Amino acid sequence: MPAADTVLTGARVRTLDPVRPEARAVAVRDGQITAVGDEADVRDWRGPGTELIDLGGATLTPGLTDAHSHPVWGIEMAAGTDLSAVRDLEQLRAALRTAERTAHHNRGWVVGHGLDHNAFGGQPVDRTLIEDALDGAPAFLRLYDGHSALASGPALAAAGITGPRTFAQRSAIVCDADGRPTGHLVEHAAMALVGALVPKPTHAERRTRLVALLDDMAATGLTGAHVMDLGDGDVPALLATVEYEGHLPLRLRLAPWCMPGADEEELAGLIELQRLAGRHWQVGGVKFFMDGTVEGGTAWLEHADCHGQGTDAFWPDPRAYARAVRVLDAAGVRTATHAIGDAAVRHVLDTVAALGGQARMRHRIEHIETVPDDQLKRFAELGVIASMQPPHTAYTRADHTDEWSRRLGEDRAGRAWRCRDLRDAGAVLALGSDWPIAHYDARQVLVTARSPLGAASAGPALTGLMALEGMTSHAALAAGEQQVAGRIAPGRRADLTAFALDPVTAGVDELAEAPVRLTMSGGRVTHRESGIQGA
């Protein structure tokens, strides 16, 4: 065979390939794996220009893919003051008093992100709880779930918000008994009224931040991400600019949104978008929302939550959602549907079941935070992929005193993030972080899959191998890329991750801090530990 561009040696290679489960060396040429073998084979793979990289006893695995992330949109979502460490109202007020004021339209805006609903201690989210710390500044604070925000009085005034409004999709400007807006904006349409006024980074700033973010992601072992949005439509141009000037550190697969009210023309446009691609990115699939979040009262539940909320779908007419999925499926477009509540999950499964033998594609459900026993086996029966984010369990508590658990009640909170139950029922299970909702560190995804937190801690955990498969072979299946990715074998993409220890057998505490020796995406080294040198 032609000489390799790169040969990786000195490693335990976990291929996830049943033909050859383990090896010691891998050869790469033109972005693909060309050979998998032992140390003795390396001599036959080398040529004058081959770089030989000794991994020093590392464990080499297929490249890790975050199956649900927002690296481009997240740059905007994660702008301003990081409030993720805030635990109560006193800490929130203290953080806001010293938060940076960003000059915009002659006003000093306070922008924050990552605010936990639990910081309000069970009280309704209301601007009166924070305005004394803002000194009259307009403020827009995104709650951690990405589906709600808190706006101050001056921010509401700037947006012309004086009372409730009706939206074409599930969204609300929360008002008190007197019709006064509390500042709590629930779901995308309401949030956008104020969010549109918030200072935005320039194109150049977004490009710089994106490349830096993807570099940081690669340093945790990520080689790719399923991006569950297409931003405001300018993301393809942004990615094209990055590739014109250099390289994307991660392989990105993007899914534009299909929102309620989409007509035939809009669906045709979503189908046309599937043609867009660059060297290391492509549009692949369409993202839907069947509901919102439990904490925001917008998860679609079989029975109302403790506040009497949660009985409505994100799509006012769920049948219109089903029709849109049918159109996209017929056109060969995969769909990924955000469904957190049990009613939302059931409706998506029913929608795929109604496609019957005519279904062309494998569809997926995102999040699946609570699901009853009778729905578990349907994922495998229907070929629906479960896409879940174990780090989200950190926002709940084992004693169910958190906002998520209180809203659902003991029974449904006891069915939290059933990753292992779905795997045992035969489902394909892809794992991700949902950055910026949770940290992008791939090791944290693996750790929380093996050691769930909070409300999910009482349930069964994934094994080390199951967790690794969730970010490799099962992630590839979720994208329809199982023939080209997810395993280490000749002809597959050269997307590879090398850990200082074995991610399958290492303890979770060790894995959380495990050095990533090397990351390779498409045959390019995107991260290299200082001690790993080529020859």
Summary of the structure (lengths in Angstrom):
residues: 535
radius of gyration: 23.3
end to end distance: 20.6
largest distance: 79.3
contacts: 1976
relative contact order: 0.14
helix: 33%
strand: 24%
